[in-house]
Amino acid sequence: MTEDCAECGFVYDLELAPSAASLAGEYAARFAEFLLRAERAALARRAAPGVWSPLEYACHVRDVLLVQRERVLSARRTETPVATPMGRDERAEHEGYAFQDPADVARQLTDAASLFGNVLDRLPPAHWERTLVYTYPEPAERSLRWLAVHTLHELRHHLLDVHRQLPGPPPAADD
């Protein structure tokens, strides 16, 4: 199944799944670079009402990686579990995304990518086809291969969101 995102140019190529661990690490490193070199005021500034700041996007991506890791582990131990929504907007408020220390978030983000990558790297070939019910945008049974690629889309898309607000290299067009 191939999908694409007109906004960021990402194509859902399920053949990317075995590379998702290393690509997630690369994306996390790019986020960390933004967090470590930009001024705190620029990281915390929202470009418009309803648009997260670069720091908030980075916190969201960190949490996406952690949630996706748990979803992979759940699908390995349970037949077709339902992926509980992560509560993205509530998390931003409940965890105080806007008030977190950028250096801490940079470290946590790279750690989260490493943790996510570890569970992907440990998948036996047959487990890439294990499934879970992914509830967004509507409930659908998805493979772990799809989940890995979807996670890459989240990283790439939100890196573009950050790039729109901060100077620096955009996400590479070929990943």
Salt bridges, closest charged atoms under 4 A:
GLU3 OE2 - ARG142 NH1 3.13
GLU7 OE1 - HIS157 NE2 3.42
GLU7 OE2 - ARG164 NH1 2.81
GLU33 OE2 - ARG37 NE 3.57
GLU56 OE1 - ARG46 NE 2.89
ASP63 OD1 - ARG62 NE 2.91
ASP63 OD2 - ARG91 NH1 3.94
GLU70 OE2 - ARG69 NH1 2.86
GLU79 OE2 - ARG130 NH2 3.24
ASP89 OD1 - ARG88 NE 3.70
GLU95 OE1 - ARG62 NH2 3.53
GLU95 OE2 - ARG91 NH1 3.69
ASP104 OD1 - ARG107 NH1 3.29
GLU129 OE2 - ARG145 NE 2.92
GLU154 OE1 - HIS60 NE2 3.43
GLU154 OE2 - HIS150 NE2 3.99
GLU154 OE1 - HIS158 NE2 3.35
ASP161 OD2 - HIS158 ND1 2.84
ASP161 OD1 - ARG164 NH1 3.04
ASP175 OD2 - ARG30 NH2 3.44
ASP175 OD1 - ARG156 NH1 3.76
